Amino acid sequence: MLLVVDILDDEATEESGSGSAFVPEKYQHIVPHRHGFKSEHIQSVFEKAGLTSFNLTSLVRGKFNGQDTTLFLAKGSKPAT
């Protein structure tokens, strides 16, 4: 089973005007995904990895570096072979 917790790139976040990256500029050279992930993208990555039973749940809304954000939990499992 694979569990991932990260920042969701959702419509509520986009509407809040947080088009800029969540990650401070001084760290952007080491963080490749600076705006969070769309749920469709995470599901696609899980499926390409052969994971099934995909589920994505919003965990909590809050502020990150002064911007509204939502953390998500994504879960998928690899079928037994």
C-alpha positions as CSV (number, residue, x, y, z in Angstrom):
1,M,0.0,0.0,0.0
2,L,1.2,3.5,-0.8
3,L,0.1,6.6,1.2
4,V,0.9,10.1,0.2
5,V,0.2,13.3,2.1
6,D,0.8,16.6,0.2
7,I,-0.8,19.9,-0.8
8,L,-3.9,19.8,-3.0
9,D,-4.0,22.1,-6.0
10,D,-7.7,22.7,-5.7
11,E,-10.2,25.3,-7.0
12,A,-10.5,26.9,-3.6
13,T,-6.8,27.4,-3.4
14,E,-6.8,29.0,-6.9
15,E,-9.7,31.3,-6.0
16,S,-7.9,32.6,-3.0
17,G,-5.3,34.2,-5.2
18,S,-2.5,31.8,-4.3
19,G,-1.3,31.5,-7.9
20,S,2.3,31.9,-6.6
21,A,4.2,28.9,-5.2
22,F,3.7,27.7,-1.7
23,V,7.4,27.2,-1.3
24,P,9.6,30.2,-0.5
25,E,11.8,31.3,-3.4
26,K,15.0,30.4,-1.6
27,Y,13.9,26.7,-1.5
28,Q,12.3,26.5,-5.0
29,H,15.5,25.0,-6.5
30,I,15.0,21.8,-4.5
31,V,11.2,21.4,-4.5
32,P,9.9,20.4,-8.0
33,H,6.2,20.8,-7.3
34,R,5.6,24.2,-5.8
35,H,1.9,24.6,-6.3
36,G,0.4,21.3,-5.0
37,F,-1.1,18.5,-7.0
38,K,-4.4,18.1,-8.8
39,S,-6.3,15.0,-7.7
40,E,-6.5,13.7,-11.3
41,H,-2.7,13.9,-11.6
42,I,-2.1,11.9,-8.4
43,Q,-4.6,9.3,-9.6
44,S,-2.9,9.0,-12.9
45,V,0.5,8.5,-11.3
46,F,-0.9,5.8,-9.0
47,E,-2.5,4.0,-11.9
48,K,0.7,4.1,-14.0
49,A,2.5,2.5,-11.0
50,G,0.0,-0.4,-11.1
51,L,-1.8,0.7,-7.9
52,T,-5.5,0.0,-7.6
53,S,-8.2,1.0,-5.1
54,F,-7.2,4.6,-5.4
55,N,-8.7,7.0,-2.9
56,L,-8.0,10.7,-2.3
57,T,-9.3,12.5,0.8
58,S,-9.0,16.1,1.8
59,L,-7.5,16.1,5.3
60,V,-7.4,19.7,6.6
61,R,-7.6,23.3,5.3
62,G,-5.2,25.8,6.7
63,K,-2.4,28.3,5.9
64,F,1.0,27.5,4.5
65,N,3.4,30.4,4.1
66,G,0.4,32.7,4.4
67,Q,-1.6,31.0,1.7
68,D,-4.9,29.0,2.0
69,T,-4.2,25.4,1.3
70,T,-5.6,21.9,1.7
71,L,-3.6,18.8,2.6
72,F,-4.7,15.5,1.1
73,L,-4.2,11.8,1.8
74,A,-4.0,9.6,-1.3
75,K,-4.0,5.8,-0.9
76,G,-3.5,3.0,-3.4
77,S,-2.6,-0.6,-3.2
78,K,-0.7,-3.0,-5.4
79,P,-2.6,-6.2,-6.2
80,A,-1.0,-9.4,-4.8
81,T,0.7,-11.4,-7.6
